[in-house]
Amino acid sequence: MLECFLPVAWDGAQAVVVMPEHIGASNAGQVRDALLSVINLGAVTLIADMTATVSCDHAGADAIVRAWRRTVSSGTELRLVVTAASVSQVLSLRGLDRQVSVYPSLEAAAAARLPAAAAVLAAAVPRSGGQAPEGYGADPVLPGWLLDALQDAVALADGDGTITAASARLEDMFGYGPGEMAGLPAEALVPAALQETHRRHRSAWARSPSTRPMGAGAQLAGLRKDGTTFPVRVNLIPVTTASGQLTLAVIRDITGTGRLDDLAALAGDAAEAQQVHLRLLDAVITGLFHAGLGLAAAEGQPAGAARQRFGEVAAELDDIIAQIQAAVLAGAARRGPAPAPRRRR
């Protein structure tokens, strides 16, 4: 369905969707579904290329707003390329220019900085869904220099937890020689007492992969080849390739950082949580405002048109409720279980 309607070009983790010349009530639903499909495929960055778009009514803007709301919960970065002043005005009225980055050209949007890990993957790993470029076989291999381009120590592991590639920094960190880590199970880098727990957590993460810190709230330890251990911080990034799901692990040795580092991490987490709440609040306010406009627009319309408009408003409200529920659940997961009430003596 997607390929038949809007052209999509993948560059690793970045997807460019070429938008139609006219976006309105007749095709807004298809535009929305196309953008949501690309987000669901796991794009880190989604560029909606509206270079050729000369008209966009409120229904078209609503389609883009729906896609933007999905990115709030998925973690995808949405970028718009807009050249027509009339289109820019419509998007501005919907508040999109205050929520996403708008660029004057596709080149400018594509050149904007990606996160470091995503930038490396974008240069080497194709996406799934039939979008792999020519020349990619069933088992793409990342050259070592590409992994070494990252400042942090990194490793790639397959779905069974077997390390398929490791950067020179990671080999040095764990005391292995060049190429020695390839083929090792991920548990070989974990102290024996924690290996079974690590195996269970890895299996659970594989069932629902997402970009996040490993073992959030817990102290993690790495096991060197010589048997010594040291504190580490690990971030996991799912990578979809033509041959299946891989995991990119970014590992940092936090020896000696102590409490100051913990306080800095807590401050960073608090700032990030505040930004998430602000983005969610903006999305809810924008959605409720537009729902009110939709109900007002339905007044005085023929019964059929009014019912259709009510259905669209109901769908938008359902979307808003789903976002709020997702945010509440995510916040509860971060906080952990509530402490048991203390008994009075």
Helices and strands as residue ranges (DSSP letters): H 2-5, E 8-11, E 14-18, E 22-23, H 28-40, E 45-50, E 55-56, H 58-74, E 77-82, H 85-93, G 96-98, E 101-103, H 106-111, H 116-122, H 144-148, E 153-157, E 163-166, H 168-174, G 186-189, H 192-207, E 212-213, E 220-223, E 229-241, E 244-253, H 258-298, H 303-335
